[in-house]
Amino acid sequence: MSVARTTEITAVSPESFDEAMNVGLERAKQTLRRVREAWVKDQTIMLDEEDGSITGYQVRLSVTFVLE
């Protein structure tokens, strides 16, 4: 029997939501072992205050990993 834990992380990319997701997952795997799944809980576009152009893509991930 195994026990899993979930943690929430936020990652940002100037390129795309996919890139932000990959950045977040790669960073999570550096610290957490046995990462099993991730769920994109939220996506946010960050805008420039002056002209309204997109400056970044942010994702909030719920990452599940199995405890040793």
QUIWO-V726657 format. One record per pair of residues at least 24 apart in sequence whose C-alpha atoms are under 8 Angstrom apart, sorted by the first residue. I is the first residue (numbers start at 0). GAP is how many residues later the second one is. D is the distance in Angstrom with one decimal. If there is no record, write none. Layout:
BEGIN
i = [I/I]
gap = [GAP/GAP]
d = [D/D]
END
This chain:
BEGIN
i = [1/1/2/2/3/3/3/3/4/4/4/4/5/5/5/5/6/6/6/7/7/7/7/8/8/8/8/9/9/9/9/10/10/10/11/11/11/11/12/12/12/13/13/13/14/14/15/15/16/16/16/16/19/19/19/20/20/23/27/31/32/32/33/33/33/34/34/34/34/35/35/35/35/36/36/36/37/37/37/38]
gap = [64/65/63/64/60/61/62/63/59/60/61/62/56/57/58/59/55/56/57/52/53/54/55/51/52/53/54/48/49/50/51/47/48/49/44/45/46/47/43/44/45/41/42/43/41/42/40/41/26/40/41/42/37/38/39/38/40/37/35/33/32/33/31/32/33/28/29/30/31/27/28/29/30/26/27/28/24/25/26/24]
d = [6.8/7.2/5.8/5.7/6.6/5.5/4.1/5.5/5.7/5.6/6.3/6.8/6.4/5.4/4.3/6.4/5.7/5.3/6.6/7.0/5.6/4.4/6.1/5.8/5.3/6.5/7.4/7.0/5.7/4.4/6.2/5.7/5.6/6.7/6.6/5.5/4.4/6.6/5.6/5.3/6.6/6.0/4.2/6.0/6.9/7.0/7.5/5.6/7.4/5.4/6.6/6.7/6.6/6.2/6.3/6.3/7.7/7.7/7.9/7.1/6.8/7.5/5.3/5.5/7.6/7.2/5.9/4.1/6.6/7.8/5.7/5.3/7.1/6.0/5.3/7.2/5.5/4.3/6.1/6.5]
END
